[in-house]
């Protein structure tokens, strides 16, 4: 990857204007000192309530320290931690001041959260905070990128939650004292469209807020500030010859959508065709939709590698000019030193996956070489990949005996930390007219673990192709008792040694109904799972103590570098903008030349911009740990074992994925360091209800 930064000024929609440009904001006013009074008084006029933070040099008292009965509310160490907080709820406002006889100034301050309030020494110079206080700019406002004006937006998840992304505010949440909400419920504005006319970042979180204004004046009451991630792009109308497929997560949140079109389609015409009591989706449509879904989800952190039979039937019934939805899941992270090889069938569904990780793999580096448009892969890698694929496909009903020239080229051009898709061929024999092929499937991956052909051997009453395995009585589908017994036995035999089995080693009622409706001469899928014979362990981390209210759950990752990226626009003077979106893996893999170009471009960024970028990468790494087998090790332990090995085992200390930190020295040169967060095991508890274990860690950041 060649990264060139030309001389230009460009701010992209992704970067959201957070670069080396001056921030437009209204800092606290420090007008000329008002007349000093012997008693405390409110800050008014040019000295109206101002946002402040702490130096850590003085404590916070219940009364001015010169008053009798004053006691410490928060010590210097606590105030130092509050000053470093990454939550705007820990912003403070100075509301009143008192001038002592010796000229010392004391200020009454209140936390936006309401948790703290008290008096603190503020120096001796009126109109200027000193001592234990300093002025603090809670929000840095910038001008929205001009290309955002082309788009309209909607509130992504209308409701009434006070989470920054559901309703609008008079000012970004916890940046202006007692500013409050603009609207308390956005449900009535679910269909309203807005333009973005203001933008900026909160100082502590570094998150992006935008000011929105309604297109329709009737919706103007909702005009206000909201998190940028709380918006979604307003959708265009659905074409008459298109089926809109919404890709949603498990909670129903829209991730992406696609318009699947067909040249000869007409409005209200179904995508598929009916077949007796069910619907069938054409093979070409299924394969094309699978690819379109995969492409739409790139970079989102979500995947749907296999459209299930139920999902295909649902799509088949949906009519052109209307919409359907498919539920997607979080994608498994790809190790930074591996290339993920997804093996797909004729329907473009993933039937197995291989993570190829040679010893010399580096994040962001190509697996092979790509010079002058010609990609190649050395013989050692070719043989190793071929062997790994053959092992993965053993007994799967698929094969890939020889990598094609195109497949070798695709592999060579794939970077470590990313994925490639290779098509494999089916080795299945045709399904006999008197057989039902039962595929035992892992529901989490869609992978077929084993398949059996259940054959009707009754010579007196042979099954006919297209007839059902079971029968329907009083509107209910039933599977014969003998069939249940035989299929249970065949499943146990087929799955032996795979690590999978039927739930409780017996077909469930739902599975029996599914099999009863299966037709001879066709296939059906039944979910299987792994035995639950291990202890379930949850990992948590806190930045303070094991009893902290800030405790959050830790999540494992297989990535060495944090799965996050930033769009780095160039700064300069050219009329032709250039920019490049780089992930942590990309940055780590930059060649010496590209790294030098990258640092030169970064040297033009302001300190605030670098801080924003650093915060983004660090936030993405927080509460994640690199799992090198520690989770599996923990799941084989019990309470006593965890207690006895709390400080001495492989899971006693965990590391977050690496994240970059950009700093600029006095000469303007950029330095890039890679840092991690370290988690130290402190305590373990057992849940009385399900006997699961909870291990709590404290976190140290470099």
N, C-alpha and C positions, 0 to 999 in steps of 0.2 A: 504494500500500500504506500503510495507516494502522497505525502501530505505537504501541500504548498500553500502558504498564506501570502497572498498578494496585498498590496497596499490598498485598503478600502475600508469604508465604514459600513458595517452590516450588522443588523441585529435580527436574528431569526425568531420565528414564532416559538420555536422550542426553547431557544436560549432566553426568550422573554425579556430581552433588553437589559440583561444583567451584566453588562460588560463595562469596559473602561469609559464610561460616560458619566458626566456629572449627575448626581442624584438631586432631583427637585423635591424638596421637602420643607416643612415649616419647623425649624428647630425651636426649642424653648426660648421664649423671649426673655432677655435679661436687661430690661430697661434701666434707666438711671434709678439709683436707690431712693426709695421712698423715705419719708421722714421716720426716724427711728422712734419707736415707742417703748416704754418700760414694760408693757404687757404684751402677750402674744396677740397677733392679729392675722387675719387671712391674707393670702397673697392675692392682690387685685391689680387691675390695670395692666401695665406693661410687665408686672411681676406676677401675673395670674398663675394658677397652679401649673407646675412644670414637671415633666417626666425626669426622673433621676435614677441613678444607680449608686452602688456603694464602692468606696475605695478599700474597705476592709481595715481601715486604720482606727475606727471608733465604733463603739457598740451602739445599739438602739435601746432607748430607755422608755419606761412608761410615762415619764414626765421629763421636762427639761432637766438635765443632770444637776443644775444648780438649785433645783427645787427639793424640798424635804420629801422623803418617802419615795423618791425615784428609784426604780429597780430595773435591772437589765431584762429586756424583752427578747433580744437576740444578740448573741455575742459576735465578736469580730469574725470568727471562723465561719459562723452561719451566714453572716452578711457577705463574706467573700464568695461563698458557694452560691448565694442568690444572685450575685453579680455575674457569675459564669453560667447561670441557668440557660437552658435552651427552650424554655417555655415562657411565652409572653405573659402568662398569668403571674409571673414573678416580676413584672414591671412595677415600679413604684411612682407615686406622684407626691410632690411636696405641696402641702395645702396652706400651712400657717407658718409664721416665723416669730421668733422672740429674740430681742436684743438684750443681753445681760449688761449689767453696769460696767463691766470691763470691756464692752464692745463685742464680745463673742456672740455669734449668731447661732441660733438653734432652730431647726425646722421640724415640723410635724409631717411625717410621711406615712402613706398608706399603700399597702400592696393592692394591685388590681384584683387579686384573688380574695382579698379581705382577710387573709390569714394573719398578716402582721400589720401593726400600726404603732407608732410611737415617735419619740423625739430623738434627734441626733445632732451632734455638733457639725456646723456647716461653715466654719471659718470665720473671718472677721471682715471680709470685704463685701459690702452690700451689693447686691446685683450679680454676685459671682459665687457659685458653689465651691466650697473648699472643705477641708477637714475630712469628714466621713462621707461626703457626697460629691458627685459630679453629674453634670447634665447628661442626659441619655436620649438619643434619637431612636424611638421605638420602631419607626417605619421609614424606609428609604423609597421615595416615589420616583419613578422614571416615566419617560414617554413611551407609550405602546408602539411596537414596530408598525410601520405603515402598512405592511401586507396583512395585518390582522383586520384592517378595515374592510377587507373583501368578504369576511365571514360573518355569519350570525350564529348565535349560540342559544342554548336552552339550559335550564337548571337540570343536571343529570338525574338527580334523585330527589324530587320534591317531597317535602315533609316539614317537620317542625323541630328537628334536632338542632341543638346549639353546638354544632361541630365545625362551623366555618364554611362548610360546603353545601349546606341544605337551604339556609335562609340568607338574606342579605343584611348588611350592617351599615350603620352610619359612618363607621370607620373600621378598618381591619380589626378583627377581634383582639381586644386587650392591648391596643396601641394608643387609644385616647381614653382617658379615665371617664367611666360612666357614659360612654357614647351610646352603647346599646344597639339593639337590632333595628333595622329598617322595617322589616316585616317578620312576624313570628311564625308564619305558616306559609310555605310556598306552594302548597298543593293547588290553589286556585290559579297559580301562574305556570302550571305544568306545560301548557301549550304556548306560553309567551316566548317571543324571540327577542334577543338583546344584541346590542353592539358593545364592544369593549372600548371605553374612552379614557381609562386610567389604569395604571399598573404600578406595582412596586413589590418590595419584599419586607417581611417582618425581620427586624434585626436579630432576634434570638433564634427563631426557627430557620430563617432563610427561605421560607416558603413564599410562593408567588400569589399575590392577591390582585384582583382586577376590579375596576369599577365598571358596572354594566348599566346601560340605559335602554329602556324598552323601545322597540320599533313602534309599537302601538301606544299612543298616549294614554289609553285606558289602563295600561299596565304600568304606568310611570311610578305608582306607589312603591313598586318593588325595586326601583333604581337604587343601587347601593354597592357595597363592597362584598366580594365573595372570593373564596379560594379558586384559583384558575382550574384546579383539578375537579372542582365541583360543577364544571360546565361540560357540556358536550356539543359538538357541532350540530346545528339544526339540519335535519335530513331533507333531502330533495324529495319530491313526490315519486311514488313508485311507478315506473313505466308500465304500460299495459302488457308488454311482452316480457316482463321480468317478475321473478319471485324474490322478494326481499327476505333474506335469511339473517335474523339477528343472532349474533353469537354472544351469549350471556354466561355469567359465572353462576355458581351454585346458589347465590342469593338473588339472582335475576338481574344483576347489574349489566348493562350493555357494555361489551368490550369493543366490538367492531360489528359492522354489518356488510353484507355483500348483496348485490343485485345479480341474480343468476338469470340470464336471458336466453331465449330461444327464438330463432328467426321466424319460425312459422307459428309461434304461440299467439293465442288470442286471449283477451281479457276474460277471466272467470273459467278458463280451461284448466283442468288439473294437470300437474306436472307428470304424474304417473298414470297407470291404468288399473282399473279394478280387476281382481281375480277372485271369483267366488266371494268369500267373506272378508278378503284382505285386499291390500293394494300393493302394486309392484312398481319399483322405480327402475328405469332402464339402466343397463350397465354403463353406458356412456355418460348418462346424466350423473350417476353415482360417482364415477371416477372424476369427472370434471368438477363436481361440487367439492369433492374431497380436496382436490388441488387448490381450488379457489379459497376454501376455508383455511387451509394451511398457509397460503400466501398472505391472507388478511391478518392472520394472528402473529406473523413474524414481528418480533420485537416487543410484543405485549406481555410476555411472561406466561402466556396461556397456550394450550394446545388442544387439538381434537384430531388425533392421528387416525382414528378409526370411527367411521359413522356406523353405528350399530344397526341391526336389522329393524329394530323398533323405530329408530330415528329415520331410517330410509323409508319405512312405511308411512310415517307421519308426513315426511316431505312429499311423498307421492300423492297424497290427498290434497295438498295445498294448491290453491289456484293462482294462476298468473294475475298480477295486479294486486296481490295480497301479500301477507307476510307470514313467516313461520319463525321458529326459534330453535336453536340447538344449544345445549349446555356444554360448555368447555371446562377444562380443568387446568390447574396450575401446572406449568411445564416443569419436568424434572431438570435441575441444573446440570449443565455439561461441565465436567472437570476441565480446567484450563489447559491441562497437558494431554487432552484426548480429542479425537475426532469422533463424533457420534454418527454411526452408520445405521440409518433407518432402512430396513428391508421392507419393500412394499409389494403388494400383489397387483393383479390386473385392475382392481378397483381403486388403486393408489392408497389402500389402507395399510398401515404399518402392522406387519405380522411378527416382527422381532427387531431387536436393536442390539448393536454391538458398539461398545466404547473402545476404540482402538487407541492405545496409549503407549507408543514406543518410548524408549528410555530418553531419547533426545528431544522430545516434544516440548516446545516453548509456546506459551500463550500468544495468539495472534499470528504465529508463523504458519506458512503454508505446509501442508503435509508433503507435497512434492515441489516441483518447480514450474514456473510459468513465465516463459521468455518469448517475446515477440509473438504472442498469441498461441504458442505451442506449449501445452502442459504435459509433464511426464512424471512418472512415479518409479522409484528405483525397484529393482527386482526383490530386494529384501522386504520392503513394505508390501509389494504386491502379493508375495507368497504368504506373509503374515496375515494380511487382510483376508485373503482367500481362505486360509485355514480357519480363521476366527468365524467367518461367515458360514463355512461348512459345518462347524461345530454347533453354531447357534441354530441352524436349520435342520439338524438331525432329528428325524422322526416328526417333523413338522408338517409334512406334506408339500414342502416347497424345496427348491434347490437353486443354486447359482454355481454351476460347475466351473465356469470360466468368466472372468471379468472381461467385459467388452471394452473396445477402445474408448468409447464415450464414457463408460463408467470409470475407467482408469483416469481419464482426463478430469472428470468431476471430482474424484477423490483427490487428485493432485492439487486442484484449485481450492480445496477446502481448508480453512484455517483451524488450528487447534483452538478448542473452546466453542466450535460451531458444529453444524450438522450437515449431512448430505443424504440424499434419498436414492436408493438403488432398487430397481425392479427385479424381482425373482420370478421363477416359473413354478407352476404347480406340478407336483408329481402324483397328484391324486388320480386314482382310477375313476372312471365314470361311476356315478351312483346308480346301482341297480334299480330297476323299476319296483322291486319288492323290498327295498331297503330305505331306511331313514338314516342319514348321516348325522350323528350327534357330535357337535364340537363342544368340548369343555374349555371354557374361556376364563381367563383372568380378567375380571371386570375393571380393574384399575388401569390396565394397559391395553385391553382388547386383544391380547395375544392368545392364540389357540394353543392350549397346553397339550391336549391329545384329542383324537377323533376316533369314533367307532361307527361301524355300519351295523345298525340294528335291523336284522333281516326277518321277514315273515316267512316261516318255513312250513306253514300249513298247506300241504298239497291238496287237501280237500277244499280249502277256501283261500286260495292265493290272493295276496294283496294286489290291487291294480294301481298303476301309477296315477297319482293325483288324489287317491283316497286318503283319509286321515288315519293316523295311528290309533287314536281313541274314538270315542263316540260322544254324542251330545244328548243329554237327557234333562228334560225340564229346564232347558236353557243353560245347563252347566256342562262343561267339557270334563270327561272322565277318562282316566287311563286304566286299563285292565290290571287287576291285581297281579297276574302272572307277568305282565310287561313291567310293572314296577319292580318286582323282585329281580327279574333278569337284568334290567338296566342298572339297578343298584349294584349288582354283582359285577357286571361288565365295567362299570365306572370305577369300582374299587380296584379291579385288576388292571385296567388301563392306566390309572393314575398312580399306581404303586411306584414308588421311587422318585416321583416328580416333586414331592413336597406339597402337593395339592390334594384336596379331597372335597366331596360334597359336604354341605353343611350338615353336621351330625351324621355324616356318612350315609345320608338317605335323601332321596328326592323330596323337596318341599312340595306343599300343595300347589304353589304357583308354578313350580317347575313341571309338576305332573300335568297341570292344565295346558302349559305351553307345549309339552310333548304330545298331548292328546290331539292338539290341533295341527301338528306337523304332518306333512303329506309324504307318502311314499314316492321315492324318486327325487327327493329334495333334502336339504339340510336344515338343521335347527341348532341354535346355540344355547348352552346351559352354563351358568356361572359356577365356578368352583373357587375355593379359597385355601389359604394355608391354615394349619391347625394353630389354635390359640393356646400355646403351652408356655408362654413366656410372660414375664412380669412387665407391665406397662409402666414406663418411667417418663415423667414430664420434667423438663429442665426449665428453670427460671433464673433470671438475673436481676440484680438491683444495683444501683449506683451508690448505695449507702450501706444498709445492714440487711440481714435476713428478714427483718420485720418491717422493712420499708414499704410504704404504700405505693412506691413507684415500681414495684416488682412486675416484670413482664416475662412472657414465655420466650424461651430461646428456640430457634428453629435451625435445623441442620442444613448444611449445603455441601456439595462436593466440589465447589469452586475454590481455587486458590486466591483468585482476585474477585472483588465484589462485582456482582452482576448489576452494574450501573454504567450509564454513559452521560456525556454532556456534549451539546452541540457548540463547538468553539468557532464562532465567527471571527473573521479577520478584522483588524482595525487599521486605518491608514487613510488614504485619500483617493484611491482609484474608484472609477465609476462602475467597475465590474466587481461585485462582491464575490468572495469565496468563503467557504466554511467547510467544516468537517465534523461529523458526529463521531466521537471517539469513546469507546468503552475503556474501563480500567485495563482489560486485557489488551486492547489495541495500544494503549499508551505504554504498557510494559513491554510490548513487542516491537516498538518503533526502532528502526535502524538508527545508527549514529547520525546519519545525514538528516533523516526525518525528525529525529529528536531535537537536533539543533534548530531546524526550521520551526518546530513546535515551540521551543523555548523562546525563540526570538519573537514570535507572535504574542506569546503570553506576556512578554516584558512590557507590552503596551497596555496591558489590563491594569485597572485600578486595584488598590489593595482591597476595597470593598468587594469588587468582582471576584477576586481570588478567594476571599473568605466565603462568598456565596457558593462557589464551586466546591471548595473544600467541605463545606457543611453538607452539600448534597451527596457527595461520595461517602462521607462518614455516616450520614444518616442511613444510607442504604445498607451499610455494613452492621449497624447496631442491631443487637439481639439476634445475630446469626453466629453460628460457629462452624468451623470446617470439620466435617465428620469423616474421620479416618478409621472408622470402625468402633468408635467409642459408644455410639448408640446401641449397636448390637451387643457390645460387651455389657452395658448396663442392663439390657433387657434379659440377660441371663443371670442376674443377681437377685438377692432378696434383701430385706431391710437390714438384717444384721451384717451382711457382707458389705453393703454400702456404707454403713456406719463405721465398720472397722477399716475400710480402705478409703475413707473420705479424702485423705490428704496424700495417698501414696499410689493411686491407680492411674491408668491411662486417661481416665476421664476427670481426674482431680483438677486439671488445668486445661482449659480449652482456649482456642484462638479464633478470633473473627477472621473472615477473609481480608486480604490486604486491600487498602484503599490509598489513593494518592493524596499527598498534601503539597500544595504549591505555595512557595514563599519567594519573596523578592527581597534581595539585599539592598544595601544603601546605594549600590551602583546600578540598580535596576535589573541585575541578572536574576534569572529564575532558577530556583532549585526545586527538584522533585524528590520527595522522600516517600517511602512506602511504610505505612503504619498499620498496626492491628490493635484490637482490643483484647485484653486477656481476662478470662473468667476463672475465678477461683472458687472451688466447691466449699461451702460453709456449713450447710445443714441438710438434713433429709427428714421428711415426714411421710407417714403412710396414711392414705385415705381409708377411713373405716368402712366406707360404703363398697368400694370396688377393689380395695387392697393395692391400688396403684401407688407408686412412690413419686414424691416430688422432691427433687434436689435443687437447692437454691445456691446460686453463685453470686459473688460480688464481681463487679467489672472495673478494670483499670484500663484507661485509654492512654496511649503514648502521648 
